[in-house]
């Protein structure tokens, strides 16, 4: 016999990890304001191993329109600059021999619409994951009911999975609305 409470906890954990992944993904999407998270995926060769940019330099945002990268070693200026140019950030770095500056250009109307479509797709993918976790939980409960678990326990578990589903879908919608507003704010 399965333990309904542990199954619910497991499903909720998976749903929460979907939310965490969505938030991390959306934080990397540039919204016209300087945000050091847009550089999170950039890897730099550092003494023969690939390291995250934040592991070889200090990344800061002195104002809303620029990001400053201060390498811990001057020899890292060129590799960092090259890694940024080869990434999908879409901003050309300016190297003054001390630091690397990234000027964040204002977003065009077309680019804003494209970013909104992108975040909408990310939110929809997260909703699909949430629905799949609900379905898997319900399927597990239905199988347990066939194997002898009382039907009322099965129905209560299904209602519980639906409540979890609704809670997390609402959360995804809220996260999407916040990011959409951030992108569309000129």
Secondary structure, 3 states (H helix, E strand, C coil): CCCHHHHHHHHHHHHHHHHHHHHHHHHCCCCCCCCHHHHCCCEEEECCEEEEHHHCEEEEEEECCEEEEEECCCCHHHHHHHHHHHCCCCCCCEECCCCEEEECCCCCHHHHHHHHHHHHHHHHHHHHHHHHHHHHHHHHHHHHHHCCCCHHHHHHHHHHHHHHHHHHHHHHHHHHHHHHHHHHCC
